[in-house]
Amino acid sequence: MKMMLSLAWLLIAIAHKAKPFISEHFNECREFFYKGQLPDGFDDIALPHHINHPNLPDGIKERNLASPAYICQQYKNDDRFASLYDRGRRVPLYSAYILDRRSASNCSDRKNTFDVEPQLVDRALNKAMLRESATTREIQIHFKLKNIQEAQERLRTSQAVNADYGIAGFHRGHLNPVCHHEDKDAQDATFTLTNAVPMDSSLNQGQWRIYEKQMIAKARDCNTMYVVTGIVPGNNWIKNDRVNIPSQVWSAYCCVGNNDKPIGSGAGLANNINYSVTELNVTELELQLQRLIQNIPFSIFHNKCS
């Protein structure tokens, strides 16, 4: 009897520890949001998956493609940041993270490949981001598929893949940028396509990069800097309407001092072309987003970080 009870408790402990990386409303990774409060309004703008039911690959259930997906981004067994993923547009609506005040002085030694998220295909798969090749092998084994092409199609159905980004003029633009982290594993974790959007290459290498560097300087006065960086969905797409091109990109930060009290905040908004970044306060950004996106009221931080 004692052995049976011990085994039961062991199974409960294992089940509790084996948390899924797709978490309902980020319940498993709320530490990346100020006061644990999620941005409000963004769930409502995610598109449903736009593949008709008869065209779904065998083995993929329509309910598993519900949009949005709340992704606790895991890398090497640690939660690194959070992304709200729009399955219909195949882009993240935002990524939330904590900016490392030690942010890398040199982040040139960076990955040149982007991972994908196996659990967007099926929650029984690996909960950490993997390369496309490793993910397709997992899919093939899990579903007992005869050929790799069928596994690749299931992956493409669930999310963006690297082949979607072979178009001139656009980069795989990070929402959570690599240079906002000092630790190499934290940097590498940002290289997932669920943290990337089609960003104008001139903006990504120019004014947006300058704004990201300015945020590092501002973070030095903070005990903790909470950041949410997101997009305004656009009307244009790449790769045969597979991946949405944002019309604007935005970022907001909440600077917290001792005793977890806000001591500053700010935001930036840029058209997804090589224009300058307009700096705003958080309330002004929320009003701009409401004007740009279906007149939906948005709230990014708890009590507007004030």
DAJO-V355828 format. One record per residue. RES is the residue in one small letter. PHI is phi in radians with two decimals (* if undefined). PSI is psi in whole degrees, -180 to 180 (NA if undefined). Layout:
RES | PHI | PSI
RES | PHI | PSI
This chain:
m | * | -46
k | -1.06 | -39
m | -1.13 | -40
m | -1.13 | -41
l | -1.14 | -42
s | -1.09 | -41
l | -1.12 | -40
a | -1.10 | -44
w | -1.15 | -35
l | -1.13 | -44
l | -1.11 | -38
i | -1.12 | -43
a | -1.11 | -43
i | -1.11 | -44
a | -1.08 | -38
h | -1.21 | -37
k | -1.29 | -32
a | -1.43 | 68
k | -1.37 | 143
p | -1.31 | 151
f | -1.44 | -23
i | -1.56 | 109
s | -1.99 | 136
e | -1.07 | 116
h | 0.94 | 36
f | 1.03 | 32
n | -1.07 | -23
e | -1.65 | -5
c | -2.56 | 45
r | -1.35 | -4
e | -1.16 | -14
f | -1.53 | 0
f | -2.01 | 137
y | -1.04 | 127
k | 1.03 | 17
g | 1.24 | 11
q | -1.65 | 126
l | -1.35 | 149
p | -0.99 | 143
d | -1.91 | 140
g | 1.85 | -26
f | -1.30 | -30
d | -1.01 | -32
d | -1.31 | -15
i | -1.74 | -4
a | -1.19 | 137
l | -1.43 | 145
p | -1.17 | 158
h | -1.05 | 131
h | -1.70 | 14
i | -1.52 | 128
n | -1.11 | 146
h | -0.91 | -45
p | -1.10 | -21
n | -1.60 | -1
l | -1.20 | 135
p | -1.05 | 147
d | -0.96 | 136
g | 1.68 | -13
i | -1.73 | 121
k | -1.57 | 142
e | -1.04 | -37
r | -1.16 | -24
n | -1.34 | -9
l | -1.85 | 20
a | -1.05 | 143
s | -2.04 | 140
p | -1.53 | 172
a | -1.89 | 132
y | -1.67 | 103
i | -1.79 | 118
c | -1.53 | 105
q | -1.26 | 112
q | -1.85 | 139
y | -2.55 | 125
k | 0.91 | 47
n | 1.23 | 10
d | -2.12 | 142
d | -1.26 | 128
r | -1.89 | -37
f | -2.94 | -176
a | -2.26 | 142
s | -2.35 | 135
l | -1.64 | 111
y | -1.80 | 126
d | -1.57 | 103
r | -1.18 | -33
g | -1.19 | -37
r | -1.67 | -12
r | 1.01 | 43
v | -2.50 | 156
p | -1.33 | 138
l | -1.39 | -31
y | -2.82 | 160
s | -2.17 | 138
a | -2.03 | 134
y | -2.73 | 171
i | -1.87 | 122
l | -1.30 | 127
d | -1.34 | 119
r | -1.09 | -20
r | -1.49 | 8
s | -0.51 | 142
a | -0.98 | 129
s | -1.29 | -24
n | -2.42 | 108
c | -2.05 | 34
s | -1.36 | -24
d | -1.47 | 81
r | -2.17 | 159
k | -1.07 | 155
n | -2.06 | 11
t | -2.21 | 151
f | -1.95 | 135
d | -1.48 | 173
v | -2.20 | 178
e | -2.03 | 103
p | -0.98 | -38
q | -1.26 | -9
l | -1.24 | -19
v | -1.50 | -48
d | -2.79 | 135
r | -1.21 | -10
a | -1.39 | -10
l | -1.45 | 179
n | -0.92 | 137
k | -1.53 | -2
a | -1.88 | 153
m | -1.10 | 144
l | -2.42 | 164
r | -1.17 | 158
e | -1.02 | -42
s | -1.10 | -43
a | -1.17 | -36
t | -1.18 | -43
t | -1.13 | -35
r | -1.13 | -43
e | -1.05 | -44
i | -1.07 | -46
q | -1.06 | -43
i | -1.22 | -46
h | -1.08 | -43
f | -1.64 | 3
k | 0.96 | 50
l | -1.50 | 149
k | -1.41 | -30
n | -2.34 | 155
i | -1.26 | -25
q | -1.09 | -38
e | -1.17 | -38
a | -1.13 | -42
q | -1.09 | -38
e | -1.18 | -37
r | -1.12 | -39
l | -1.12 | -48
r | -1.08 | -33
t | -1.14 | -35
s | -1.49 | -21
q | -2.95 | 174
a | -1.25 | 150
v | -2.21 | 168
n | -1.05 | -33
a | -1.11 | -21
d | -1.17 | -20
y | -1.77 | 18
g | -1.51 | 50
i | -2.15 | 135
a | -1.14 | 142
g | 1.66 | -9
f | -2.23 | 139
h | -1.82 | 163
r | -1.41 | 88
g | -1.40 | 123
h | -1.16 | 137
l | -1.48 | -48
n | -1.60 | 106
p | -1.40 | 148
v | -1.04 | -39
c | -1.37 | 2
h | -1.58 | 14
h | -2.40 | 142
e | -1.65 | -36
d | -1.27 | 133
k | -1.07 | -40
d | -1.14 | -39
a | -1.14 | -37
q | -1.12 | -48
d | -1.08 | -32
a | -1.11 | -22
t | -1.30 | -12
f | -1.54 | 67
t | -2.29 | 142
l | -1.19 | -14
t | -1.45 | 4
n | -2.07 | 14
a | -2.24 | 148
v | -2.35 | 157
p | -1.16 | 106
m | -1.97 | 136
d | -0.89 | 127
s | -1.07 | -36
s | -1.19 | -40
l | -1.14 | -45
n | -1.08 | -39
q | -1.58 | -10
g | -1.95 | -105
q | -1.12 | -35
w | -1.21 | -38
r | -1.12 | -40
i | -1.07 | -43
y | -1.09 | -41
e | -1.07 | -39
k | -1.17 | -37
q | -1.11 | -35
m | -1.11 | -36
i | -1.07 | -43
a | -1.11 | -40
k | -1.17 | -30
a | -1.22 | -18
r | -1.17 | -19
d | -1.59 | -2
c | -1.75 | 150
n | -1.33 | -42
t | -2.49 | 136
m | -2.02 | 113
y | -1.55 | 132
v | -2.21 | 138
v | -2.20 | 122
t | -2.14 | 131
g | -2.55 | -166
i | -2.36 | 162
v | -1.86 | 116
p | -1.02 | 143
g | -1.87 | -174
n | -1.75 | -4
n | -1.96 | 157
w | -2.37 | 160
i | -1.98 | 160
k | 0.97 | 65
n | 0.98 | 47
d | 1.09 | 30
r | -1.55 | -38
v | -2.24 | 127
n | -1.32 | 139
i | -1.67 | 117
p | -1.09 | 147
s | -1.48 | -30
q | -2.46 | 157
v | -2.12 | 150
w | -2.51 | 162
s | -2.63 | 143
a | -2.38 | 145
y | -2.28 | 151
c | -2.21 | 113
c | -1.66 | 121
v | -2.01 | 134
g | -1.75 | -150
n | -1.13 | 153
n | 1.08 | 22
d | 1.04 | 32
k | -1.80 | 136
p | -1.12 | 138
i | -2.17 | 1
g | 3.07 | 158
s | -2.78 | 168
g | -3.12 | 177
a | -2.76 | 164
g | -2.45 | 149
l | -2.46 | 134
a | -2.46 | 140
n | -1.15 | 146
n | -1.39 | 51
i | -2.49 | 179
n | -1.41 | 64
y | -1.85 | 168
s | -1.28 | 162
v | -1.58 | 126
t | -1.51 | 122
e | -1.55 | 136
l | -2.41 | 169
n | -1.56 | 171
v | -1.10 | -42
t | -1.09 | -42
e | -1.10 | -40
l | -1.11 | -45
e | -1.04 | -40
l | -1.18 | -38
q | -1.11 | -43
l | -1.11 | -38
q | -1.08 | -40
r | -1.18 | -35
l | -1.50 | -25
i | -2.17 | 90
q | 0.98 | 19
n | 0.98 | 33
i | -1.54 | 131
p | -1.27 | 134
f | -2.08 | 150
s | -2.40 | 123
i | -1.64 | -44
f | -2.15 | 155
h | -0.93 | 124
n | 0.90 | 30
k | 1.01 | 27
c | 0.94 | 50
s | -2.38 | NA
